[in-house]
Amino acid sequence: MTGKTKDVDVMESSGNIFVDLGFSNAQGEELKAKLMLEVYRAIKERELTQVQAGEILGIAQPHVSGLMNGRSGKYSVGRLFEFLNALGRDVEIAVRPKSPSAAGAHTTVVVQA
């Protein structure tokens, strides 16, 4: 087999893909991604169709499809909390002082079934 090999630059992750990609609101985007994952899990766990999920969430099926496919731009963190509550999840937010070694603001969001 013949072919050229390419040099690839590799950098260590910061732990937040949105920081690594240069997003200006990286922590907010990471939070939304985590919340969307929990919405996805709740819908799958309850074996809801997108139409059924839309009725519960108060949104149209195409918007549920967007959520299920990782498109969160339309929804605020608060709205995602509301979706989780409607799906039977409790959302708990814990804010703690940063440790001296912490790189950025640290807010933990716990979603409980």
C-alpha positions in Angstrom: 0.0 0.0 0.0 1.4 3.4 -1.0 0.4 6.7 0.2 1.5 9.8 2.0 1.2 10.2 5.7 0.1 13.6 7.1 1.4 15.3 10.2 -1.3 15.8 12.7 -1.2 18.4 15.5 -2.5 17.0 18.7 -3.3 19.1 21.8 -4.5 18.1 25.2 -8.1 18.8 25.9 -9.1 21.3 28.5 -12.0 19.0 29.4 -14.5 21.3 27.7 -14.8 20.8 23.9 -16.4 24.2 23.5 -13.3 25.9 25.1 -11.1 23.8 22.8 -13.0 24.9 19.8 -12.9 28.6 20.8 -16.5 29.2 21.7 -17.0 32.6 23.5 -19.6 31.1 25.9 -18.0 27.7 26.2 -19.3 27.0 29.7 -22.8 27.9 28.8 -22.7 25.7 25.7 -21.3 22.8 27.7 -24.1 23.2 30.2 -26.7 23.2 27.4 -25.2 20.1 25.9 -25.4 18.3 29.2 -29.0 19.3 29.7 -29.9 18.3 26.2 -28.4 14.9 26.8 -30.6 14.5 29.8 -33.7 15.5 27.8 -32.7 12.9 25.2 -32.2 10.2 27.8 -35.6 11.0 29.5 -37.4 10.8 26.2 -35.7 7.5 25.3 -36.2 6.0 28.8 -39.9 6.7 28.6 -40.0 5.3 25.0 -41.8 8.4 23.8 -42.4 9.2 20.2 -41.3 12.7 19.1 -44.9 13.7 18.8 -45.6 12.5 22.3 -42.5 14.2 23.6 -43.6 17.4 21.9 -47.0 17.3 23.6 -45.4 16.9 27.0 -42.8 19.7 26.3 -45.3 22.0 24.5 -43.3 22.2 21.3 -43.8 20.8 17.8 -42.3 17.5 16.7 -39.7 19.1 14.4 -38.3 21.0 17.4 -38.2 17.7 19.4 -36.2 16.2 16.4 -33.8 19.1 16.7 -33.3 18.5 20.4 -32.8 14.8 19.8 -30.2 15.6 17.2 -28.2 18.0 19.4 -29.5 21.3 18.1 -30.0 23.5 21.2 -29.4 27.0 19.9 -33.1 27.8 20.1 -33.5 27.0 23.8 -32.1 28.7 26.9 -30.8 26.8 29.9 -34.0 27.8 31.8 -36.2 26.3 29.0 -34.2 23.1 29.1 -34.8 22.9 32.9 -38.5 23.3 32.1 -38.3 20.4 29.6 -36.6 18.2 32.2 -39.2 19.0 34.8 -42.0 18.2 32.3 -40.3 14.9 31.6 -40.3 14.0 35.4 -36.8 15.1 36.2 -35.7 17.2 39.1 -32.9 19.6 38.4 -30.5 20.7 41.2 -27.9 23.4 40.7 -25.0 23.6 43.1 -22.6 26.6 43.0 -19.4 26.3 45.1 -16.3 28.4 45.5 -13.7 27.6 43.0 -10.6 25.7 44.2 -7.3 27.4 43.5 -6.5 24.8 40.8 -9.8 25.3 38.9 -9.4 26.7 35.4 -12.8 28.3 35.1 -16.1 28.9 36.8 -17.5 25.7 38.2 -21.2 25.1 38.4 -22.5 21.6 38.9 -25.9 20.7 37.5 -27.4 17.4 38.8 -30.4 15.9 37.1 -32.2 13.2 39.1 -34.8 10.8 37.8 
